Amino acid sequence: MLHYRQPRKREAETLYQFRIDVPVSSGGLSEHLNEMIEWCGTNVETGQWALHGHVKRTYGKVSRDYSRFYFMTETDADLFWWRWCVPQ
C-alpha cells in the first residue's frame, strides 16, 4: 500500500487520468522546468493540469527522479508530450 505524505499529490493521482513523467537529470531541470510550467499555464485550462515530483524505484537499481505532469484530457497530455518530450 502506498502512503502519501502530500495530500495534493494523492488527489492528483486519483483525479487526473493522463500522466507524463519527465526525467530529471543529476543537474536538475531548472529553467527548462519553468518553461514547461509556463507552457501549461498558457495552453491548458486552470484546474486541468498539475505537477508533482515522482520517484521510480526498481529493485536492484538506482532510484530515478521525475517531474510528473498530470492532465485531465488526453489532448492536453499529447500536446505536452509533442512539445516537451519528443526530440525536435
NUMARFI-519304 format. One record per atom (N, C-alpha, C): x, y, z; chain; residue number from 1; atom name. Coordinates in steps of 0.1 Angstrom, whole numbers, plus 5000, padded with zeros to 4 digits. Layout:
N
atom x X	y Y	z Z	chaine A	num NUM	atome CA;
...
//
This chain:
88
atom x 5008	y 4988	z 5000	chaine A	num 1	atome N;
atom x 5000	y 5000	z 5000	chaine A	num 1	atome CA;
atom x 5009	y 5012	z 5000	chaine A	num 1	atome C;
atom x 5005	y 5022	z 4992	chaine A	num 2	atome N;
atom x 5013	y 5035	z 4991	chaine A	num 2	atome CA;
atom x 5008	y 5044	z 5002	chaine A	num 2	atome C;
atom x 5017	y 5051	z 5008	chaine A	num 3	atome N;
atom x 5014	y 5061	z 5018	chaine A	num 3	atome CA;
atom x 5019	y 5075	z 5013	chaine A	num 3	atome C;
atom x 5010	y 5084	z 5011	chaine A	num 4	atome N;
atom x 5013	y 5097	z 5005	chaine A	num 4	atome CA;
atom x 5015	y 5107	z 5017	chaine A	num 4	atome C;
atom x 5026	y 5114	z 5016	chaine A	num 5	atome N;
atom x 5029	y 5125	z 5026	chaine A	num 5	atome CA;
atom x 5023	y 5138	z 5021	chaine A	num 5	atome C;
atom x 5020	y 5138	z 5008	chaine A	num 6	atome N;
atom x 5015	y 5150	z 5002	chaine A	num 6	atome CA;
atom x 5000	y 5148	z 4997	chaine A	num 6	atome C;
atom x 4991	y 5154	z 5005	chaine A	num 7	atome N;
atom x 4977	y 5151	z 5001	chaine A	num 7	atome CA;
atom x 4973	y 5156	z 4987	chaine A	num 7	atome C;
atom x 4979	y 5167	z 4982	chaine A	num 8	atome N;
atom x 4976	y 5172	z 4969	chaine A	num 8	atome CA;
atom x 4981	y 5162	z 4958	chaine A	num 8	atome C;
atom x 4992	y 5155	z 4961	chaine A	num 9	atome N;
atom x 4998	y 5146	z 4951	chaine A	num 9	atome CA;
atom x 4988	y 5134	z 4951	chaine A	num 9	atome C;
atom x 4983	y 5129	z 4962	chaine A	num 10	atome N;
atom x 4974	y 5118	z 4963	chaine A	num 10	atome CA;
atom x 4961	y 5122	z 4955	chaine A	num 10	atome C;
atom x 4957	y 5134	z 4957	chaine A	num 11	atome N;
atom x 4945	y 5139	z 4949	chaine A	num 11	atome CA;
atom x 4947	y 5139	z 4934	chaine A	num 11	atome C;
atom x 4959	y 5143	z 4930	chaine A	num 12	atome N;
atom x 4963	y 5143	z 4916	chaine A	num 12	atome CA;
atom x 4963	y 5129	z 4910	chaine A	num 12	atome C;
atom x 4968	y 5120	z 4918	chaine A	num 13	atome N;
atom x 4969	y 5106	z 4913	chaine A	num 13	atome CA;
atom x 4955	y 5100	z 4911	chaine A	num 13	atome C;
atom x 4945	y 5105	z 4918	chaine A	num 14	atome N;
atom x 4932	y 5099	z 4916	chaine A	num 14	atome CA;
atom x 4924	y 5107	z 4906	chaine A	num 14	atome C;
atom x 4926	y 5120	z 4905	chaine A	num 15	atome N;
atom x 4918	y 5129	z 4897	chaine A	num 15	atome CA;
atom x 4922	y 5130	z 4883	chaine A	num 15	atome C;
atom x 4935	y 5130	z 4880	chaine A	num 16	atome N;
atom x 4940	y 5131	z 4866	chaine A	num 16	atome CA;
atom x 4943	y 5118	z 4860	chaine A	num 16	atome C;
atom x 4937	y 5115	z 4849	chaine A	num 17	atome N;
atom x 4939	y 5102	z 4842	chaine A	num 17	atome CA;
atom x 4952	y 5101	z 4834	chaine A	num 17	atome C;
atom x 4957	y 5112	z 4829	chaine A	num 18	atome N;
atom x 4968	y 5112	z 4820	chaine A	num 18	atome CA;
atom x 4980	y 5118	z 4827	chaine A	num 18	atome C;
atom x 4992	y 5110	z 4826	chaine A	num 19	atome N;
atom x 5004	y 5114	z 4833	chaine A	num 19	atome CA;
atom x 5016	y 5113	z 4824	chaine A	num 19	atome C;
atom x 5025	y 5123	z 4825	chaine A	num 20	atome N;
atom x 5037	y 5122	z 4817	chaine A	num 20	atome CA;
atom x 5049	y 5125	z 4827	chaine A	num 20	atome C;
atom x 5058	y 5115	z 4827	chaine A	num 21	atome N;
atom x 5070	y 5117	z 4836	chaine A	num 21	atome CA;
atom x 5081	y 5122	z 4828	chaine A	num 21	atome C;
atom x 5087	y 5133	z 4832	chaine A	num 22	atome N;
atom x 5099	y 5139	z 4826	chaine A	num 22	atome CA;
atom x 5111	y 5136	z 4835	chaine A	num 22	atome C;
atom x 5120	y 5129	z 4830	chaine A	num 23	atome N;
atom x 5132	y 5125	z 4838	chaine A	num 23	atome CA;
atom x 5140	y 5138	z 4842	chaine A	num 23	atome C;
atom x 5144	y 5137	z 4855	chaine A	num 24	atome N;
atom x 5153	y 5148	z 4860	chaine A	num 24	atome CA;
atom x 5167	y 5144	z 4860	chaine A	num 24	atome C;
atom x 5176	y 5151	z 4853	chaine A	num 25	atome N;
atom x 5190	y 5147	z 4853	chaine A	num 25	atome CA;
atom x 5196	y 5151	z 4866	chaine A	num 25	atome C;
atom x 5208	y 5147	z 4868	chaine A	num 26	atome N;
atom x 5215	y 5150	z 4881	chaine A	num 26	atome CA;
atom x 5217	y 5165	z 4883	chaine A	num 26	atome C;
atom x 5217	y 5173	z 4872	chaine A	num 27	atome N;
atom x 5218	y 5187	z 4873	chaine A	num 27	atome CA;
atom x 5204	y 5194	z 4875	chaine A	num 27	atome C;
atom x 5193	y 5186	z 4874	chaine A	num 28	atome N;
atom x 5180	y 5192	z 4876	chaine A	num 28	atome CA;
atom x 5174	y 5197	z 4863	chaine A	num 28	atome C;
atom x 5163	y 5202	z 4863	chaine A	num 29	atome N;
atom x 5156	y 5207	z 4851	chaine A	num 29	atome CA;
atom x 5157	y 5223	z 4850	chaine A	num 29	atome C;
atom x 5158	y 5229	z 4862	chaine A	num 30	atome N;
atom x 5160	y 5244	z 4863	chaine A	num 30	atome CA;
atom x 5151	y 5252	z 4854	chaine A	num 30	atome C;
atom x 5156	y 5259	z 4845	chaine A	num 31	atome N;
atom x 5148	y 5268	z 4836	chaine A	num 31	atome CA;
atom x 5139	y 5260	z 4827	chaine A	num 31	atome C;
atom x 5143	y 5249	z 4823	chaine A	num 32	atome N;
atom x 5135	y 5240	z 4814	chaine A	num 32	atome CA;
atom x 5122	y 5237	z 4821	chaine A	num 32	atome C;
atom x 5122	y 5234	z 4834	chaine A	num 33	atome N;
atom x 5110	y 5231	z 4841	chaine A	num 33	atome CA;
atom x 5101	y 5243	z 4842	chaine A	num 33	atome C;
atom x 5107	y 5255	z 4844	chaine A	num 34	atome N;
atom x 5100	y 5268	z 4844	chaine A	num 34	atome CA;
atom x 5093	y 5270	z 4831	chaine A	num 34	atome C;
atom x 5099	y 5267	z 4820	chaine A	num 35	atome N;
atom x 5093	y 5268	z 4807	chaine A	num 35	atome CA;
atom x 5081	y 5258	z 4805	chaine A	num 35	atome C;
atom x 5083	y 5246	z 4810	chaine A	num 36	atome N;
atom x 5072	y 5236	z 4809	chaine A	num 36	atome CA;
atom x 5060	y 5241	z 4817	chaine A	num 36	atome C;
atom x 5062	y 5246	z 4829	chaine A	num 37	atome N;
atom x 5051	y 5251	z 4837	chaine A	num 37	atome CA;
atom x 5045	y 5263	z 4831	chaine A	num 37	atome C;
atom x 5052	y 5272	z 4825	chaine A	num 38	atome N;
atom x 5047	y 5284	z 4818	chaine A	num 38	atome CA;
atom x 5038	y 5279	z 4806	chaine A	num 38	atome C;
atom x 5043	y 5269	z 4799	chaine A	num 39	atome N;
atom x 5036	y 5264	z 4787	chaine A	num 39	atome CA;
atom x 5022	y 5259	z 4792	chaine A	num 39	atome C;
atom x 5022	y 5251	z 4803	chaine A	num 40	atome N;
atom x 5010	y 5245	z 4808	chaine A	num 40	atome CA;
atom x 5000	y 5256	z 4812	chaine A	num 40	atome C;
atom x 5006	y 5267	z 4819	chaine A	num 41	atome N;
atom x 4997	y 5278	z 4823	chaine A	num 41	atome CA;
atom x 4991	y 5285	z 4812	chaine A	num 41	atome C;
atom x 4998	y 5286	z 4800	chaine A	num 42	atome N;
atom x 4993	y 5293	z 4789	chaine A	num 42	atome CA;
atom x 4984	y 5284	z 4780	chaine A	num 42	atome C;
atom x 4987	y 5271	z 4779	chaine A	num 43	atome N;
atom x 4980	y 5263	z 4769	chaine A	num 43	atome CA;
atom x 4970	y 5253	z 4775	chaine A	num 43	atome C;
atom x 4969	y 5252	z 4788	chaine A	num 44	atome N;
atom x 4960	y 5242	z 4794	chaine A	num 44	atome CA;
atom x 4952	y 5250	z 4804	chaine A	num 44	atome C;
atom x 4939	y 5248	z 4804	chaine A	num 45	atome N;
atom x 4930	y 5255	z 4813	chaine A	num 45	atome CA;
atom x 4933	y 5253	z 4828	chaine A	num 45	atome C;
atom x 4931	y 5263	z 4836	chaine A	num 46	atome N;
atom x 4933	y 5262	z 4850	chaine A	num 46	atome CA;
atom x 4925	y 5250	z 4856	chaine A	num 46	atome C;
atom x 4932	y 5243	z 4864	chaine A	num 47	atome N;
atom x 4925	y 5231	z 4871	chaine A	num 47	atome CA;
atom x 4925	y 5219	z 4862	chaine A	num 47	atome C;
atom x 4931	y 5220	z 4850	chaine A	num 48	atome N;
atom x 4931	y 5208	z 4841	chaine A	num 48	atome CA;
atom x 4945	y 5201	z 4841	chaine A	num 48	atome C;
atom x 4954	y 5206	z 4849	chaine A	num 49	atome N;
atom x 4967	y 5200	z 4849	chaine A	num 49	atome CA;
atom x 4973	y 5202	z 4863	chaine A	num 49	atome C;
atom x 4983	y 5194	z 4867	chaine A	num 50	atome N;
atom x 4990	y 5196	z 4879	chaine A	num 50	atome CA;
atom x 5005	y 5190	z 4877	chaine A	num 50	atome C;
atom x 5013	y 5193	z 4887	chaine A	num 51	atome N;
atom x 5027	y 5189	z 4886	chaine A	num 51	atome CA;
atom x 5032	y 5185	z 4900	chaine A	num 51	atome C;
atom x 5038	y 5173	z 4901	chaine A	num 52	atome N;
atom x 5044	y 5168	z 4914	chaine A	num 52	atome CA;
atom x 5056	y 5161	z 4911	chaine A	num 52	atome C;
atom x 5065	y 5159	z 4920	chaine A	num 53	atome N;
atom x 5077	y 5151	z 4919	chaine A	num 53	atome CA;
atom x 5073	y 5136	z 4920	chaine A	num 53	atome C;
atom x 5081	y 5128	z 4914	chaine A	num 54	atome N;
atom x 5078	y 5113	z 4914	chaine A	num 54	atome CA;
atom x 5092	y 5106	z 4914	chaine A	num 54	atome C;
atom x 5093	y 5095	z 4921	chaine A	num 55	atome N;
atom x 5105	y 5087	z 4921	chaine A	num 55	atome CA;
atom x 5101	y 5073	z 4917	chaine A	num 55	atome C;
atom x 5108	y 5068	z 4907	chaine A	num 56	atome N;
atom x 5106	y 5054	z 4903	chaine A	num 56	atome CA;
atom x 5117	y 5045	z 4910	chaine A	num 56	atome C;
atom x 5113	y 5036	z 4917	chaine A	num 57	atome N;
atom x 5122	y 5027	z 4924	chaine A	num 57	atome CA;
atom x 5121	y 5013	z 4918	chaine A	num 57	atome C;
atom x 5132	y 5007	z 4914	chaine A	num 58	atome N;
atom x 5132	y 4994	z 4908	chaine A	num 58	atome CA;
atom x 5142	y 4986	z 4916	chaine A	num 58	atome C;
atom x 5138	y 4974	z 4921	chaine A	num 59	atome N;
atom x 5147	y 4966	z 4929	chaine A	num 59	atome CA;
atom x 5160	y 4964	z 4922	chaine A	num 59	atome C;
atom x 5171	y 4966	z 4929	chaine A	num 60	atome N;
atom x 5184	y 4964	z 4923	chaine A	num 60	atome CA;
atom x 5190	y 4975	z 4915	chaine A	num 60	atome C;
atom x 5182	y 4986	z 4913	chaine A	num 61	atome N;
atom x 5187	y 4997	z 4905	chaine A	num 61	atome CA;
atom x 5186	y 5010	z 4913	chaine A	num 61	atome C;
atom x 5193	y 5020	z 4908	chaine A	num 62	atome N;
atom x 5193	y 5033	z 4914	chaine A	num 62	atome CA;
atom x 5179	y 5040	z 4912	chaine A	num 62	atome C;
atom x 5173	y 5046	z 4922	chaine A	num 63	atome N;
atom x 5161	y 5053	z 4920	chaine A	num 63	atome CA;
atom x 5162	y 5064	z 4910	chaine A	num 63	atome C;
atom x 5152	y 5067	z 4903	chaine A	num 64	atome N;
atom x 5152	y 5078	z 4893	chaine A	num 64	atome CA;
atom x 5141	y 5088	z 4896	chaine A	num 64	atome C;
atom x 5145	y 5101	z 4896	chaine A	num 65	atome N;
atom x 5136	y 5112	z 4899	chaine A	num 65	atome CA;
atom x 5130	y 5117	z 4886	chaine A	num 65	atome C;
atom x 5117	y 5121	z 4887	chaine A	num 66	atome N;
atom x 5109	y 5126	z 4876	chaine A	num 66	atome CA;
atom x 5101	y 5138	z 4880	chaine A	num 66	atome C;
atom x 5098	y 5146	z 4871	chaine A	num 67	atome N;
atom x 5087	y 5156	z 4873	chaine A	num 67	atome CA;
atom x 5075	y 5150	z 4866	chaine A	num 67	atome C;
atom x 5064	y 5148	z 4874	chaine A	num 68	atome N;
atom x 5052	y 5142	z 4868	chaine A	num 68	atome CA;
atom x 5042	y 5152	z 4865	chaine A	num 68	atome C;
atom x 5038	y 5154	z 4853	chaine A	num 69	atome N;
atom x 5028	y 5163	z 4848	chaine A	num 69	atome CA;
atom x 5015	y 5155	z 4847	chaine A	num 69	atome C;
atom x 5004	y 5160	z 4853	chaine A	num 70	atome N;
atom x 4991	y 5153	z 4852	chaine A	num 70	atome CA;
atom x 4982	y 5162	z 4844	chaine A	num 70	atome C;
atom x 4974	y 5155	z 4836	chaine A	num 71	atome N;
atom x 4964	y 5162	z 4827	chaine A	num 71	atome CA;
atom x 4951	y 5156	z 4828	chaine A	num 71	atome C;
atom x 4940	y 5164	z 4826	chaine A	num 72	atome N;
atom x 4927	y 5159	z 4826	chaine A	num 72	atome CA;
atom x 4923	y 5153	z 4813	chaine A	num 72	atome C;
atom x 4928	y 5158	z 4802	chaine A	num 73	atome N;
atom x 4924	y 5153	z 4789	chaine A	num 73	atome CA;
atom x 4936	y 5147	z 4782	chaine A	num 73	atome C;
atom x 4933	y 5138	z 4773	chaine A	num 74	atome N;
atom x 4944	y 5131	z 4765	chaine A	num 74	atome CA;
atom x 4950	y 5141	z 4755	chaine A	num 74	atome C;
atom x 4941	y 5150	z 4750	chaine A	num 75	atome N;
atom x 4946	y 5160	z 4741	chaine A	num 75	atome CA;
atom x 4957	y 5169	z 4747	chaine A	num 75	atome C;
atom x 4954	y 5174	z 4759	chaine A	num 76	atome N;
atom x 4964	y 5182	z 4766	chaine A	num 76	atome CA;
atom x 4977	y 5174	z 4768	chaine A	num 76	atome C;
atom x 4976	y 5162	z 4773	chaine A	num 77	atome N;
atom x 4987	y 5154	z 4775	chaine A	num 77	atome CA;
atom x 4995	y 5151	z 4762	chaine A	num 77	atome C;
atom x 4988	y 5149	z 4751	chaine A	num 78	atome N;
atom x 4995	y 5147	z 4738	chaine A	num 78	atome CA;
atom x 5002	y 5160	z 4734	chaine A	num 78	atome C;
atom x 4996	y 5171	z 4735	chaine A	num 79	atome N;
atom x 5002	y 5184	z 4731	chaine A	num 79	atome CA;
atom x 5015	y 5186	z 4740	chaine A	num 79	atome C;
atom x 5014	y 5183	z 4753	chaine A	num 80	atome N;
atom x 5026	y 5185	z 4761	chaine A	num 80	atome CA;
atom x 5037	y 5175	z 4757	chaine A	num 80	atome C;
atom x 5033	y 5163	z 4755	chaine A	num 81	atome N;
atom x 5043	y 5153	z 4750	chaine A	num 81	atome CA;
atom x 5050	y 5157	z 4738	chaine A	num 81	atome C;
atom x 5043	y 5161	z 4728	chaine A	num 82	atome N;
atom x 5049	y 5165	z 4715	chaine A	num 82	atome CA;
atom x 5057	y 5178	z 4716	chaine A	num 82	atome C;
atom x 5054	y 5187	z 4725	chaine A	num 83	atome N;
atom x 5061	y 5199	z 4727	chaine A	num 83	atome CA;
atom x 5074	y 5197	z 4735	chaine A	num 83	atome C;
atom x 5073	y 5189	z 4746	chaine A	num 84	atome N;
atom x 5085	y 5188	z 4755	chaine A	num 84	atome CA;
atom x 5092	y 5175	z 4756	chaine A	num 84	atome C;
atom x 5086	y 5164	z 4750	chaine A	num 85	atome N;
atom x 5093	y 5151	z 4752	chaine A	num 85	atome CA;
atom x 5098	y 5144	z 4740	chaine A	num 85	atome C;
atom x 5093	y 5149	z 4728	chaine A	num 86	atome N;
atom x 5098	y 5143	z 4716	chaine A	num 86	atome CA;
atom x 5110	y 5152	z 4711	chaine A	num 86	atome C;
atom x 5121	y 5145	z 4708	chaine A	num 87	atome N;
atom x 5133	y 5153	z 4703	chaine A	num 87	atome CA;
atom x 5129	y 5161	z 4690	chaine A	num 87	atome C;
atom x 5133	y 5173	z 4689	chaine A	num 88	atome N;
atom x 5130	y 5182	z 4678	chaine A	num 88	atome CA;
atom x 5140	y 5180	z 4667	chaine A	num 88	atome C;
//
